[in-house]
Amino acid sequence: MNPSHLTGPVLVIGTGLLGASIGLGLRARGIDVVLSDTSPSAQAVAVDIGAGRGLVHSEALEPELIVVAAPPDVTADVVAAALAEYPGAVVVDIASVKAGILARLRRLPGVSAAELSRYVGTHPMAGSERSGPVAARAELFSSTPWVLCPSEESSAAAIKVAHSLAIDLGSVVFRFTPDDHDEAVALVSHLPQIMASLVASRLQDSPAHALSLAGNGLRDVTRIAASNPAMWVQILGANAAKLVEIMRGVRADVNRLISTLEAPTAPGAHLDLARLISEGNAGQTRIPGKHGGPAQAYAWLTILVEDKPGQIARLLTEIGDIGINVEDLRLDHSAGREVGMVELSVVPNKRVALVQELTDRGWKVIL
Protein backbone atom coordinates (compact mmCIF):
# COMPACT_ATOMS: atom_id res chain seq x y z
CA MET A 1 0.00 0.00 0.00
CA ASN A 2 1.38 3.42 -0.97
CA PRO A 3 1.87 5.90 1.86
CA SER A 4 -0.87 8.53 2.04
CA HIS A 5 -0.46 12.28 2.27
CA LEU A 6 -3.49 12.39 4.56
CA THR A 7 -3.42 10.88 8.03
CA GLY A 8 -7.11 11.10 8.89
CA PRO A 9 -9.62 10.72 10.15
CA VAL A 10 -11.60 12.16 7.25
CA LEU A 11 -15.27 12.99 7.73
CA VAL A 12 -17.34 12.73 4.54
CA ILE A 13 -20.69 14.52 4.73
CA GLY A 14 -22.94 13.16 1.99
CA THR A 15 -22.78 9.56 0.78
CA GLY A 16 -23.94 9.79 -2.80
CA LEU A 17 -21.83 8.63 -5.74
CA LEU A 18 -18.96 11.06 -5.15
CA GLY A 19 -18.95 11.00 -1.36
CA ALA A 20 -19.04 7.21 -1.20
CA SER A 21 -16.37 6.95 -3.91
CA ILE A 22 -14.10 9.28 -1.91
CA GLY A 23 -14.66 7.06 1.11
CA LEU A 24 -13.81 3.92 -0.83
CA GLY A 25 -10.68 5.50 -2.30
CA LEU A 26 -9.39 6.72 1.04
CA ARG A 27 -10.23 3.45 2.81
CA ALA A 28 -8.19 1.64 0.16
CA ARG A 29 -5.24 3.68 1.41
CA GLY A 30 -5.88 2.71 5.02
CA ILE A 31 -7.33 6.05 6.11
CA ASP A 32 -10.05 6.16 8.76
CA VAL A 33 -13.19 7.50 7.03
CA VAL A 34 -16.29 8.55 8.94
CA LEU A 35 -19.56 8.93 7.02
CA SER A 36 -22.51 11.19 7.68
CA ASP A 37 -25.68 11.63 5.66
CA THR A 38 -29.14 13.06 6.30
CA SER A 39 -30.48 9.88 4.68
CA PRO A 40 -29.92 6.95 7.06
CA SER A 41 -30.45 4.44 4.23
CA ALA A 42 -27.85 6.10 1.97
CA GLN A 43 -25.38 6.18 4.84
CA ALA A 44 -26.07 2.54 5.67
CA VAL A 45 -25.45 1.48 2.06
CA ALA A 46 -22.17 3.43 1.98
CA VAL A 47 -21.08 1.73 5.21
CA ASP A 48 -22.07 -1.68 3.83
CA ILE A 49 -19.95 -1.25 0.69
CA GLY A 50 -16.91 -0.35 2.80
CA ALA A 51 -16.73 3.41 2.23
CA GLY A 52 -16.24 4.09 5.93
CA ARG A 53 -17.88 3.84 9.32
CA GLY A 54 -20.98 5.69 10.38
CA LEU A 55 -20.66 8.86 12.43
CA VAL A 56 -21.44 8.36 16.12
CA HIS A 57 -22.47 11.74 17.47
CA SER A 58 -21.28 10.89 20.98
CA GLU A 59 -17.77 10.32 19.60
CA ALA A 60 -15.18 13.03 20.25
CA LEU A 61 -14.16 13.15 16.60
CA GLU A 62 -11.25 15.37 15.58
CA PRO A 63 -11.03 15.02 11.80
CA GLU A 64 -8.05 16.23 9.84
CA LEU A 65 -10.31 16.91 6.87
CA ILE A 66 -14.04 17.25 6.22
CA VAL A 67 -15.34 16.65 2.71
CA VAL A 68 -18.75 18.18 2.08
CA ALA A 69 -20.43 16.20 -0.69
CA ALA A 70 -23.83 17.86 -0.42
CA PRO A 71 -26.10 19.29 -3.17
CA PRO A 72 -25.02 22.77 -4.36
CA ASP A 73 -28.03 24.57 -2.87
CA VAL A 74 -27.11 23.54 0.69
CA THR A 75 -23.32 23.24 0.36
CA ALA A 76 -22.50 26.63 1.88
CA ASP A 77 -24.65 26.00 4.94
CA VAL A 78 -23.15 22.53 5.48
CA VAL A 79 -19.63 23.95 5.11
CA ALA A 80 -20.40 26.71 7.63
CA ALA A 81 -21.75 24.20 10.14
CA ALA A 82 -18.68 21.97 9.71
CA LEU A 83 -16.30 24.90 10.21
CA ALA A 84 -18.08 25.79 13.43
CA GLU A 85 -18.37 22.25 14.80
CA TYR A 86 -14.81 21.11 14.02
CA PRO A 87 -12.48 24.09 14.62
CA GLY A 88 -9.34 22.05 13.99
CA ALA A 89 -10.34 20.63 10.60
CA VAL A 90 -9.83 21.74 7.02
CA VAL A 91 -13.15 21.75 5.15
CA VAL A 92 -13.49 21.24 1.40
CA ASP A 93 -16.56 20.90 -0.74
CA ILE A 94 -16.84 19.06 -4.04
CA ALA A 95 -19.81 20.88 -5.59
CA SER A 96 -19.66 21.53 -9.32
CA VAL A 97 -20.07 25.31 -8.94
CA LYS A 98 -17.80 27.45 -6.84
CA ALA A 99 -18.32 31.25 -6.97
CA GLY A 100 -21.86 31.24 -5.60
CA ILE A 101 -20.96 28.97 -2.69
CA LEU A 102 -18.04 31.18 -1.68
CA ALA A 103 -20.18 34.32 -1.96
CA ARG A 104 -22.87 32.80 0.29
CA LEU A 105 -20.27 31.67 2.84
CA ARG A 106 -18.96 35.21 3.07
CA ARG A 107 -22.49 36.51 3.72
CA LEU A 108 -23.41 33.97 6.39
CA PRO A 109 -23.36 35.38 9.94
CA GLY A 110 -20.72 33.84 12.14
CA VAL A 111 -18.42 32.77 9.29
CA SER A 112 -15.27 34.79 9.89
CA ALA A 113 -12.20 35.21 7.74
CA ALA A 114 -10.35 33.02 10.24
CA GLU A 115 -12.82 30.21 9.65
CA LEU A 116 -12.68 30.71 5.88
CA SER A 117 -8.92 30.22 6.10
CA ARG A 118 -9.71 26.53 6.72
CA TYR A 119 -12.03 26.24 3.70
CA VAL A 120 -11.09 25.36 0.11
CA GLY A 121 -13.60 24.95 -2.69
CA THR A 122 -12.79 22.00 -4.95
CA HIS A 123 -14.40 20.12 -7.82
CA PRO A 124 -13.45 16.60 -8.93
CA MET A 125 -14.33 16.31 -12.63
CA ALA A 126 -15.61 12.77 -12.34
CA GLY A 127 -18.99 11.13 -12.22
CA SER A 128 -21.41 8.80 -13.89
CA GLU A 129 -24.95 8.74 -15.28
CA ARG A 130 -25.69 6.47 -12.32
CA SER A 131 -26.15 7.96 -8.88
CA GLY A 132 -26.08 6.94 -5.23
CA PRO A 133 -23.60 4.93 -3.17
CA VAL A 134 -24.40 1.70 -5.02
CA ALA A 135 -22.65 3.19 -8.06
CA ALA A 136 -19.54 4.25 -6.09
CA ARG A 137 -16.05 3.10 -7.12
CA ALA A 138 -12.72 3.59 -5.39
CA GLU A 139 -11.09 4.31 -8.78
CA LEU A 140 -13.66 6.92 -9.86
CA PHE A 141 -11.18 9.80 -9.59
CA SER A 142 -8.12 8.04 -10.99
CA SER A 143 -6.37 10.21 -13.63
CA THR A 144 -9.28 12.69 -13.76
CA PRO A 145 -8.99 16.45 -13.19
CA TRP A 146 -9.58 17.73 -9.66
CA VAL A 147 -9.86 21.52 -9.54
CA LEU A 148 -8.80 23.49 -6.47
CA CYS A 149 -10.48 26.90 -6.17
CA PRO A 150 -9.01 28.51 -3.05
CA SER A 151 -10.35 31.86 -1.94
CA GLU A 152 -8.31 34.87 -0.83
CA GLU A 153 -8.89 33.68 2.74
CA SER A 154 -7.70 30.07 2.20
CA SER A 155 -4.50 29.33 4.09
CA ALA A 156 -1.52 27.58 2.56
CA ALA A 157 -2.01 24.73 5.04
CA ALA A 158 -5.63 24.23 4.01
CA ILE A 159 -4.71 24.28 0.32
CA LYS A 160 -2.05 21.65 0.99
CA VAL A 161 -4.60 19.33 2.65
CA ALA A 162 -7.05 19.80 -0.24
CA HIS A 163 -4.25 19.05 -2.70
CA SER A 164 -3.36 15.91 -0.74
CA LEU A 165 -6.94 14.65 -0.95
CA ALA A 166 -6.91 14.88 -4.74
CA ILE A 167 -3.46 13.30 -5.05
CA ASP A 168 -4.34 10.45 -2.68
CA LEU A 169 -7.34 9.62 -4.87
CA GLY A 170 -5.20 9.55 -8.02
CA SER A 171 -6.43 12.77 -9.60
CA VAL A 172 -4.59 15.35 -11.68
CA VAL A 173 -4.73 18.67 -9.82
CA PHE A 174 -5.60 21.99 -11.46
CA ARG A 175 -5.96 25.38 -9.80
CA PHE A 176 -8.54 27.95 -10.91
CA THR A 177 -10.20 30.97 -9.39
CA PRO A 178 -13.86 30.28 -8.51
CA ASP A 179 -15.08 32.51 -11.39
CA ASP A 180 -12.73 30.96 -13.93
CA HIS A 181 -13.81 27.50 -12.80
CA ASP A 182 -17.51 28.26 -13.24
CA GLU A 183 -16.90 29.72 -16.68
CA ALA A 184 -14.87 26.68 -17.73
CA VAL A 185 -17.34 24.05 -16.52
CA ALA A 186 -20.21 25.92 -18.13
CA LEU A 187 -18.49 25.27 -21.46
CA VAL A 188 -17.02 21.79 -21.04
CA SER A 189 -19.58 20.16 -18.73
CA HIS A 190 -22.86 22.02 -18.41
CA LEU A 191 -23.29 22.89 -22.11
CA PRO A 192 -22.77 19.24 -23.24
CA GLN A 193 -25.38 18.11 -20.69
CA ILE A 194 -27.93 20.59 -22.03
CA MET A 195 -27.25 19.71 -25.66
CA ALA A 196 -27.45 15.96 -24.96
CA SER A 197 -30.75 16.43 -23.15
CA LEU A 198 -32.17 18.60 -25.94
CA VAL A 199 -31.27 16.03 -28.59
CA ALA A 200 -32.61 13.15 -26.51
CA SER A 201 -35.86 14.99 -25.84
CA ARG A 202 -36.57 14.91 -29.60
CA LEU A 203 -36.70 11.10 -29.33
CA GLN A 204 -39.61 10.92 -26.89
CA ASP A 205 -42.34 10.53 -29.50
CA SER A 206 -40.23 9.21 -32.35
CA PRO A 207 -41.54 6.12 -34.16
CA ALA A 208 -39.88 2.87 -33.17
CA HIS A 209 -38.87 2.07 -36.76
CA ALA A 210 -36.82 5.29 -36.88
CA LEU A 211 -35.01 4.53 -33.63
CA SER A 212 -34.21 1.02 -34.87
CA LEU A 213 -31.65 2.67 -37.15
CA ALA A 214 -29.83 4.35 -34.27
CA GLY A 215 -26.10 3.75 -34.05
CA ASN A 216 -23.14 4.96 -32.04
CA GLY A 217 -23.54 8.54 -33.25
CA LEU A 218 -26.86 8.97 -31.49
CA ARG A 219 -25.72 6.97 -28.46
CA ASP A 220 -22.56 9.05 -28.09
CA VAL A 221 -24.44 12.35 -28.32
CA THR A 222 -27.20 11.37 -25.88
CA ARG A 223 -25.29 9.22 -23.35
CA ILE A 224 -25.23 11.83 -20.60
CA ALA A 225 -28.91 12.66 -21.15
CA ALA A 226 -29.54 9.81 -18.69
CA SER A 227 -28.23 11.99 -15.84
CA ASN A 228 -30.14 12.80 -12.65
CA PRO A 229 -32.62 15.68 -13.30
CA ALA A 230 -32.74 16.80 -9.64
CA MET A 231 -28.96 17.19 -9.53
CA TRP A 232 -28.81 19.11 -12.80
CA VAL A 233 -31.61 21.50 -11.85
CA GLN A 234 -29.37 22.70 -9.02
CA ILE A 235 -26.17 22.80 -11.07
CA LEU A 236 -27.66 24.72 -13.98
CA GLY A 237 -29.47 27.14 -11.70
CA ALA A 238 -26.31 27.83 -9.72
CA ASN A 239 -24.23 28.52 -12.83
CA ALA A 240 -26.93 30.18 -14.93
CA ALA A 241 -25.08 33.48 -15.41
CA LYS A 242 -22.03 31.79 -16.97
CA LEU A 243 -24.10 29.37 -19.01
CA VAL A 244 -26.55 31.82 -20.51
CA GLU A 245 -23.80 33.67 -22.37
CA ILE A 246 -22.68 30.44 -24.04
CA MET A 247 -26.26 29.49 -24.85
CA ARG A 248 -26.80 32.81 -26.59
CA GLY A 249 -23.92 31.91 -28.89
CA VAL A 250 -25.46 28.47 -29.52
CA ARG A 251 -28.81 30.15 -30.27
CA ALA A 252 -27.14 32.40 -32.84
CA ASP A 253 -25.53 29.38 -34.52
CA VAL A 254 -28.84 27.46 -34.57
CA ASN A 255 -30.69 30.45 -36.01
CA ARG A 256 -28.00 30.79 -38.67
CA LEU A 257 -28.32 27.09 -39.55
CA ILE A 258 -32.12 27.26 -39.71
CA SER A 259 -31.94 30.24 -42.06
CA THR A 260 -29.53 28.36 -44.33
CA LEU A 261 -31.61 25.16 -44.36
CA GLU A 262 -34.78 27.08 -45.14
CA ALA A 263 -33.18 27.93 -48.48
CA PRO A 264 -30.62 25.14 -49.04
CA THR A 265 -30.16 25.91 -52.75
CA ALA A 266 -29.68 29.64 -52.32
CA PRO A 267 -26.31 31.16 -53.28
CA GLY A 268 -23.82 30.62 -50.49
CA ALA A 269 -25.91 27.99 -48.67
CA HIS A 270 -23.54 25.10 -49.36
CA LEU A 271 -20.58 27.21 -48.30
CA ASP A 272 -22.28 28.17 -45.06
CA LEU A 273 -23.06 24.53 -44.25
CA ALA A 274 -19.47 23.58 -45.00
CA ARG A 275 -18.23 26.36 -42.73
CA LEU A 276 -20.49 25.21 -39.92
CA ILE A 277 -19.10 21.68 -40.07
CA SER A 278 -15.54 23.02 -40.42
CA GLU A 279 -16.00 25.20 -37.34
CA GLY A 280 -17.03 22.05 -35.48
CA ASN A 281 -13.92 20.29 -36.80
CA ALA A 282 -11.74 23.13 -35.53
CA GLY A 283 -13.33 23.07 -32.09
CA GLN A 284 -13.15 19.30 -31.78
CA THR A 285 -9.41 19.24 -32.50
CA ARG A 286 -8.84 21.53 -29.50
CA ILE A 287 -10.07 18.89 -27.06
CA PRO A 288 -6.98 17.38 -25.40
CA GLY A 289 -6.16 13.93 -26.73
CA LYS A 290 -4.54 10.85 -25.25
CA HIS A 291 -2.74 11.44 -21.93
CA GLY A 292 -3.86 15.09 -22.07
CA GLY A 293 -1.60 15.90 -25.02
CA PRO A 294 -2.59 17.48 -28.32
CA ALA A 295 -5.42 15.76 -30.17
CA GLN A 296 -4.29 13.40 -32.92
CA ALA A 297 -6.05 12.11 -36.00
CA TYR A 298 -6.29 8.33 -35.72
CA ALA A 299 -7.32 5.84 -38.40
CA TRP A 300 -10.55 3.93 -37.71
CA LEU A 301 -11.64 0.50 -38.85
CA THR A 302 -14.56 -1.76 -37.99
CA ILE A 303 -14.36 -5.49 -37.32
CA LEU A 304 -17.41 -7.78 -37.25
CA VAL A 305 -17.48 -10.20 -34.32
CA GLU A 306 -19.92 -12.93 -33.40
CA ASP A 307 -22.25 -11.90 -30.59
CA LYS A 308 -21.10 -14.54 -28.14
CA PRO A 309 -18.83 -14.64 -25.08
CA GLY A 310 -15.09 -14.22 -25.55
CA GLN A 311 -15.03 -12.82 -29.08
CA ILE A 312 -13.98 -9.27 -28.21
CA ALA A 313 -11.32 -10.54 -25.82
CA ARG A 314 -9.99 -12.84 -28.57
CA LEU A 315 -9.91 -9.96 -31.05
CA LEU A 316 -7.98 -7.67 -28.69
CA THR A 317 -5.59 -10.47 -27.76
CA GLU A 318 -4.79 -11.09 -31.43
CA ILE A 319 -4.25 -7.36 -32.03
CA GLY A 320 -1.85 -7.41 -29.10
CA ASP A 321 -0.06 -10.38 -30.61
CA ILE A 322 0.27 -8.46 -33.87
CA GLY A 323 1.99 -5.72 -31.87
CA ILE A 324 -0.26 -2.77 -32.68
CA ASN A 325 -1.66 -0.50 -29.95
CA VAL A 326 -5.38 0.28 -29.91
CA GLU A 327 -5.83 4.01 -29.29
CA ASP A 328 -9.62 4.00 -28.83
CA LEU A 329 -12.48 1.50 -29.05
CA ARG A 330 -16.27 1.58 -29.42
CA LEU A 331 -18.81 -1.22 -29.60
CA ASP A 332 -22.03 -1.32 -31.59
CA HIS A 333 -24.47 -4.03 -32.70
CA SER A 334 -25.85 -4.70 -36.15
CA ALA A 335 -29.61 -4.17 -36.30
CA GLY A 336 -31.42 -7.45 -36.83
CA ARG A 337 -28.26 -9.62 -36.80
CA GLU A 338 -26.41 -11.38 -34.00
CA VAL A 339 -23.21 -9.59 -34.90
CA GLY A 340 -21.20 -7.06 -32.97
CA MET A 341 -19.22 -4.29 -34.59
CA VAL A 342 -15.99 -3.27 -32.89
CA GLU A 343 -14.81 0.14 -34.05
CA LEU A 344 -11.22 0.84 -33.10
CA SER A 345 -8.58 3.38 -33.92
CA VAL A 346 -4.84 3.07 -34.46
CA VAL A 347 -2.12 5.44 -35.57
CA PRO A 348 -2.56 5.97 -39.32
CA ASN A 349 0.64 4.26 -40.45
CA LYS A 350 -0.44 1.00 -38.73
CA ARG A 351 -3.89 0.74 -40.30
CA VAL A 352 -3.00 -1.11 -43.52
CA ALA A 353 -0.84 -3.65 -41.69
CA LEU A 354 -3.55 -4.29 -39.08
CA VAL A 355 -6.25 -4.77 -41.72
CA GLN A 356 -4.08 -7.28 -43.56
CA GLU A 357 -3.14 -9.20 -40.41
CA LEU A 358 -6.72 -9.42 -39.17
CA THR A 359 -8.00 -10.48 -42.58
CA ASP A 360 -5.36 -13.20 -42.77
CA ARG A 361 -6.51 -14.45 -39.37
CA GLY A 362 -10.11 -14.76 -40.55
CA TRP A 363 -11.65 -11.56 -39.17
CA LYS A 364 -14.15 -9.63 -41.29
CA VAL A 365 -12.87 -6.06 -41.55
CA ILE A 366 -15.08 -3.27 -42.89
CA LEU A 367 -13.15 -0.43 -44.49
URSULVEN-V5048 format. One record per residue. RES is the residue in one letter. SS is DSSP state (h for helix, s for strand, l for the rest). Layout:
RES/SS ; RES/SS
This chain:
M/l ; N/l ; P/l ; S/l ; H/l ; L/l ; T/l ; G/l ; P/l ; V/s ; L/s ; V/s ; I/s ; G/l ; T/l ; G/l ; L/h ; L/h ; G/h ; A/h ; S/h ; I/h ; G/h ; L/h ; G/h ; L/h ; R/h ; A/l ; R/l ; G/l ; I/l ; D/l ; V/s ; V/s ; L/s ; S/s ; D/l ; T/l ; S/l ; P/h ; S/h ; A/h ; Q/h ; A/h ; V/h ; A/h ; V/h ; D/h ; I/l ; G/l ; A/l ; G/l ; R/s ; G/s ; L/l ; V/l ; H/l ; S/l ; E/l ; A/l ; L/l ; E/l ; P/l ; E/l ; L/s ; I/s ; V/s ; V/s ; A/l ; A/l ; P/l ; P/h ; D/h ; V/h ; T/h ; A/h ; D/h ; V/h ; V/h ; A/h ; A/h ; A/h ; L/h ; A/h ; E/h ; Y/l ; P/l ; G/l ; A/l ; V/s ; V/s ; V/s ; D/s ; I/l ; A/l ; S/l ; V/l ; K/l ; A/h ; G/h ; I/h ; L/h ; A/h ; R/h ; L/h ; R/h ; R/h ; L/l ; P/l ; G/l ; V/l ; S/l ; A/h ; A/h ; E/h ; L/h ; S/l ; R/l ; Y/s ; V/s ; G/s ; T/s ; H/s ; P/s ; M/l ; A/l ; G/l ; S/l ; E/l ; R/l ; S/l ; G/l ; P/h ; V/h ; A/h ; A/l ; R/l ; A/l ; E/l ; L/l ; F/l ; S/l ; S/l ; T/l ; P/s ; W/s ; V/s ; L/s ; C/s ; P/l ; S/l ; E/l ; E/l ; S/l ; S/l ; A/h ; A/h ; A/h ; I/h ; K/h ; V/h ; A/h ; H/h ; S/h ; L/h ; A/h ; I/h ; D/h ; L/l ; G/l ; S/l ; V/s ; V/s ; F/s ; R/s ; F/l ; T/l ; P/h ; D/h ; D/h ; H/h ; D/h ; E/h ; A/h ; V/h ; A/h ; L/h ; V/h ; S/h ; H/h ; L/h ; P/h ; Q/h ; I/h ; M/h ; A/h ; S/h ; L/h ; V/h ; A/h ; S/h ; R/l ; L/l ; Q/l ; D/l ; S/l ; P/l ; A/h ; H/h ; A/h ; L/h ; S/l ; L/l ; A/l ; G/l ; N/h ; G/h ; L/h ; R/h ; D/h ; V/h ; T/h ; R/h ; I/h ; A/h ; A/h ; S/l ; N/l ; P/h ; A/h ; M/h ; W/h ; V/h ; Q/h ; I/h ; L/h ; G/h ; A/h ; N/l ; A/h ; A/h ; K/h ; L/h ; V/h ; E/h ; I/h ; M/h ; R/h ; G/h ; V/h ; R/h ; A/h ; D/h ; V/h ; N/h ; R/h ; L/h ; I/h ; S/h ; T/h ; L/h ; E/h ; A/l ; P/l ; T/l ; A/l ; P/l ; G/l ; A/h ; H/h ; L/h ; D/h ; L/h ; A/h ; R/h ; L/h ; I/h ; S/h ; E/h ; G/h ; N/h ; A/h ; G/h ; Q/h ; T/h ; R/l ; I/l ; P/l ; G/l ; K/h ; H/h ; G/h ; G/l ; P/l ; A/l ; Q/l ; A/l ; Y/l ; A/s ; W/s ; L/s ; T/s ; I/s ; L/s ; V/s ; E/s ; D/l ; K/l ; P/l ; G/l ; Q/h ; I/h ; A/h ; R/h ; L/h ; L/h ; T/h ; E/h ; I/h ; G/h ; D/h ; I/h ; G/l ; I/l ; N/l ; V/l ; E/l ; D/s ; L/s ; R/s ; L/s ; D/s ; H/s ; S/l ; A/l ; G/l ; R/l ; E/l ; V/s ; G/s ; M/s ; V/s ; E/s ; L/s ; S/s ; V/s ; V/l ; P/h ; N/h ; K/h ; R/h ; V/h ; A/h ; L/h ; V/h ; Q/h ; E/h ; L/h ; T/h ; D/h ; R/l ; G/l ; W/l ; K/s ; V/s ; I/s ; L/l
